[in-house]
Amino acid sequence: MRIGIVGLGDIARKAYLPILSALGDVELVLCSRNRDELARTAARHRIGHFTSNIAELAGLQVVAAFVHTATESHEAVVGELLRQGVHVYVDKPLAYTAAAATRMVAIAESHRCQLMSGFNRRYAPMYAALAQQPERRLVILQKHRPRLVDVTRRVIFDDFIHVVDTLRFLARTDRDGQSQRRDSRRRLAPRAAASRR
């Protein structure tokens, strides 16, 4: 199966390429506007198919693609791939606005393609093991980026969103995702019985 990797930044190089290039039944096709990085990465991972033009991916018989581009480009890149009939996994966040995300979902549905926004921390071995523990009374997650100065929206959507998603993932207490909450006096509120839902 041919899988495209669109965008060859840090996360693609350190997290996805080593794993995907080791799979025997996957043939990778790289795509990046940075031609120097494209050639270096293709040589490093011994990947024979690569292009700097996203419109060429369908012609290279790519079935699915991992998109690791800047969030600002997601709507254009993901939309192009979906219109080509390519299934897409895109790094979080899908978009900065609900309207852009809704448009991408509509394109995926109209072209009968799968569209997944990835929160890769859920699949990290230590988090996955922790999620299987029946008693998780206290989970503390912190994000430390002392030199990261950026627009607040981008910091939250592109970086801190991992903390929020991981906490939500680990806070699930049963199969339907229900979790406990505290009332105004900081007491654990009783759970609603299944019959009362």
C-alpha positions in Angstrom: 0.0 0.0 0.0 1.4 3.4 -0.9 1.1 6.0 1.9 2.0 9.7 1.4 3.8 11.8 4.0 3.1 15.4 3.4 5.4 17.8 5.3 8.7 16.7 6.6 9.1 18.7 9.8 10.3 17.6 13.2 7.3 15.4 14.1 7.3 13.6 10.7 11.0 12.9 10.9 11.3 11.8 14.5 8.0 10.1 15.1 6.3 8.9 12.0 9.0 8.2 9.4 11.0 5.7 11.5 7.9 3.7 12.2 6.2 3.8 8.8 9.4 3.2 6.9 9.9 0.0 8.9 6.6 -1.5 7.9 7.0 -4.2 5.2 3.7 -3.8 3.5 3.9 0.0 3.2 5.6 2.0 0.4 6.1 5.6 1.3 5.8 8.6 -1.0 7.2 11.9 0.4 5.9 15.3 -0.4 7.4 18.6 0.7 7.9 22.1 -0.8 11.4 22.1 0.7 13.2 20.2 -2.1 16.5 20.0 -0.1 14.8 18.4 2.9 12.8 16.2 0.5 15.9 14.8 -1.1 17.8 14.4 2.2 14.9 12.6 3.9 14.2 10.3 0.9 17.9 9.3 0.8 18.1 8.8 4.6 15.0 6.5 4.6 15.7 5.0 1.2 12.4 6.2 -0.2 12.3 6.1 -4.0 9.1 8.1 -4.6 8.9 11.8 -3.7 7.5 15.0 -5.1 7.2 18.6 -4.2 3.8 18.9 -5.8 0.8 17.6 -3.8 -1.3 17.3 -6.9 1.0 14.5 -8.1 0.2 12.2 -5.2 -2.9 10.6 -6.7 -0.9 9.9 -9.8 1.6 8.0 -7.7 -1.3 5.8 -6.5 -1.2 7.0 -2.9 -4.1 5.4 -1.0 -3.7 7.4 2.3 -1.6 10.3 3.5 -0.2 11.6 6.8 -0.3 15.4 6.8 2.4 17.1 9.0 2.2 20.6 7.7 1.5 23.9 9.5 -2.1 24.1 10.8 -2.7 27.2 8.6 -2.2 25.0 5.5 -4.4 22.1 6.7 -7.6 23.1 4.9 -5.8 23.5 1.5 -3.6 20.4 1.8 -6.2 18.1 3.3 -8.9 19.4 0.9 -6.6 18.7 -2.1 -5.9 15.1 -0.9 -9.5 14.3 -0.1 -10.6 15.6 -3.5 -8.0 13.2 -5.0 -9.7 10.3 -3.1 -6.9 10.0 -0.6 -7.7 9.0 3.0 -6.1 11.5 5.4 -4.6 11.4 8.9 -3.7 15.0 9.9 -1.8 16.2 12.9 -3.9 18.1 15.5 -5.5 20.5 15.4 -7.6 19.8 12.3 -8.1 23.6 12.0 -8.1 26.8 14.0 -11.8 27.4 13.3 -14.9 25.2 13.4 -15.9 26.5 10.0 -12.7 25.2 8.4 -13.0 21.9 10.2 -16.6 21.5 9.0 -15.6 22.2 5.4 -12.9 19.5 5.5 -15.4 17.0 7.0 -17.9 17.8 4.3 -15.2 17.2 1.6 -14.2 13.9 3.2 -17.9 12.8 3.3 -18.6 13.8 -0.3 -15.5 11.9 -1.5 -16.1 9.0 0.8 -12.7 9.3 2.4 -11.6 8.7 6.0 -10.4 11.9 7.8 -8.7 11.5 11.2 -7.1 14.2 13.3 -4.3 12.7 15.3 -3.6 13.1 19.0 -0.5 10.9 19.1 0.0 11.0 22.8 -3.0 8.6 23.2 -0.9 5.9 21.6 2.4 6.5 23.5 3.1 3.3 25.4 3.2 4.8 28.8 -0.1 6.8 28.4 -1.8 3.7 26.9 -0.7 1.6 29.8 -1.9 4.2 32.3 -5.3 4.3 30.6 -5.6 0.6 31.3 -5.1 1.1 35.1 -8.5 0.8 36.8 -7.6 3.3 39.6 -6.4 6.6 38.4 -7.3 9.0 41.2 -4.8 11.7 40.4 -3.2 12.6 37.1 -1.0 15.7 36.8 0.2 16.8 33.4 2.3 19.8 32.8 3.7 21.5 29.7 7.0 23.4 30.0 8.1 25.5 27.1 10.0 28.4 28.8 11.2 29.9 25.5 8.1 29.4 23.4 6.6 32.8 22.8 3.8 32.8 20.3 0.2 33.9 19.8 -1.9 32.4 22.6 -4.4 30.7 20.2 -1.5 28.9 18.4 0.1 27.8 21.7 -3.2 26.3 23.0 -4.3 24.7 19.7 -0.9 23.4 18.6 0.9 22.6 21.8 -1.2 22.7 25.0 -4.0 20.8 23.3 -2.0 17.6 24.0 -2.4 18.2 27.7 -6.1 18.8 27.4 -6.7 15.8 25.2 -4.5 13.5 27.3 -6.3 14.5 30.5 -9.7 13.9 28.9 -8.4 10.5 27.6 -7.2 9.5 31.0 -10.2 10.9 32.9 -12.6 8.4 31.3 -13.9 6.2 34.1 -16.1 3.8 32.1 -16.8 2.8 28.5 -19.1 5.7 27.7 -16.6 8.3 28.6 -18.4 9.4 31.8 -16.2 11.0 34.4 -16.9 12.4 37.8 -17.0 16.1 38.6 -17.0 18.2 41.7 -19.9 20.3 42.9 -19.7 24.0 44.1 -18.4 22.8 47.5 -15.6 20.8 45.8 -17.4 17.4 46.7 -17.5 14.7 44.1 -20.9 14.9 42.5 -22.8 11.6 42.4 -22.9 9.9 39.0 -26.2 9.6 37.2 -27.5 6.1 37.0 -27.6 4.6 33.5 -31.4 4.4 33.7 -31.7 8.1 34.3 -29.7 9.2 31.2 
